[in-house]
Amino acid sequence: MSDRREISEKSDPKPEDQGSALHAEAAGAFGPRVGFVNDRAVLLDTDTGSPSGTRVGPTDAKKEITSTIMVRSKGSEQDLDNTLQKVVTHQIAPLTDAQFDAQFGADPQAMQRVTKFAKDNGLQVISTDGTSGRVVVKGSVKDFSNAFEVKLEDYQTANGGTSRERTGDISVPKDIAQDVQGVFGLESREAARPHFQWQPESPFSPRANSGYLPGQVADAYNFPKDSMGAGQSVGIIELGGGLDTADNAQYYQKNGLKLPTIQMVGVDGAASKPGGSADGEVALDTQVIGAVAPDANQQIVFAPPTDQGFVDAVTRATFPQDGEKQNTAISISWGGRETSWTQQAINNMDLAFKKAAVKGISVFAASGDTGAGDLNPGQANDGKLIVDFPAADPWVTGTGGTKLTIDANGKNDEITWNESKMSASGGGISQIFGVPDFQKDIKMPENASPGAPTKVGRGVPDVAGDADPFTGYKVRVNGVDGVIGGTSAVAPLYSGLMMRVNGALGHPVGYLNPFLYKNPQLFRDITAGSNNGYPAGPGWDAATGLGVINGTEFLKELKKEGR
């Protein structure tokens, strides 16, 4: 979809490099990969691929939109990685906001140059945040098109909606080439979908009684009861939907549960808006965490389902505002095929998760609900096996799905969740991320997708939990009680576990993956079933990861290691 132009490095290109968009400087985590055309720097990781629908025509030039410009840090990528290593190995405590700002906040001069660039191009600077590196600007489509030399057009999407999409790689003046980490909001195409499923017969079928209260699942997984999350706070990312607070309170009253403290905030113009199809996701996330860790504070961050919304939501959940608690876990139940994201979005999301890790935050993300193919509902099966992002990010703990059965005697039986090709645990091998250090000792299967460009990569998921909609979680949505499943239930389930564990320890555990892979004995291994691409088996597998965490043993091992 991009209109490639002749791009060179800072020095004059060699003759054989003329016309190639790939000969450019790789600037690392705190600067974009750029090429140069005359006096402009082209951000090479902003290619959007194919449009998402049928072209309607140019976007109204007078239409007002808002964009987020991420500005590079004053610290280097190596500095961040070194600090991360010290935090993960517990040589130093997670950084406070003040410490983070001093070391890795945005470079003040870079912020000044970026804001000047915006104003010089007729864009209004709405807000700046030096700690997280965000500059939010507003203006007309015409001004944005001129400022970043792109063409914005409207497309009709498959679901009948309209999406604003971009032709052309984003470019900026040379003098701010290394100041701009990413530019988001020029497009409005959806980047992610929720990973939850109603019981299939109808939104709430007579089978509703077949599910479990979240606390029952926590008990089945032996979650510790030393703490119920007192003093802790969890960020919940929602890219749509809303929460009816009065109806939500009835859920807790009906089930004899304590109503948790819930704060709802919005970014990029979003807010809690009950009445849509995504309300089930919001209710599932907050009620699972609320039932498992009732004493923990919840911060539900609402954002548009775009790459801008996703990056801004994770950033908002990572950096508290005055008077807010610091979240020590983030629950993400949204995602999309990793190949559908721009590299710019993946880079900036990955950086956002690194920032969360250095601040002592555990991040959980659902691995998808349509098996190894990770297809959208209604999407034709293309035969490809592609993992879901952000669950595929190495700084995230990806959560897969099982089918949990608890008999009358309390005995548990568990297999891989797989009801059909469109109702199964997500998982597989990443085509974007290499095998991380914590998975080096695993005999990783090759990517089974036909024509996959890479055969070895990051394996997804890391852990698993009950996700089958037939054995799912009893929730209440907009006045109706029912059962919901999906791997999106597993992300809040383990976020609730972290509220209990962090409360019991008196400090955040933070980034989990190395610890989990070092201690496979803490898991109930799921060895039966498949996700229509990869079989479950002894040890780690690409259907259920390491398996189901035994919560009490998990806490004991953390204490034993002095964590």
Protein Blocks (a to p, Z undefined) as FASTA:
>chain_A
ZZcdddddfbdcdfklgoiakbccdebjmbccdddehjbccdfklcgbjafbdcfbdcdf
kbccddddddddfbdfklmmmmmmmmmnomaccddfklmmmmmmccfklmmmmmmmmmmn
opacfbdcfknopacddddfklmmmmnopaddddddfkopacdddedjddddfklmmmpn
bdchjamcdfbdcdddddfkbmbdfklmmpccfklmmmmnopafkbghihiacddddeed
jddfklmmmmmmmnopacdddddddeehiacdehifklmmmmmmmmmmmmmmmmbccddd
dddfbfklmmmmmmmmmmccehiacdfbdcdfbdcdfklpcfklmmmmmmmmmmmmmnop
acdddebjebjnopaehiacehiacdddfklpmkbccdddddddddfkopacdddddfbf
klcceddddfkbccdfklmmpccdddfbghiabfbdcdddfbdcdfbfklmccddeehia
cddedjklmmmmmmmmmmmmmmmnopaebjaklmmmmmmmlpccdfedcehlaacdehjd
fklonbjadfklmmmmmmmnoZZ
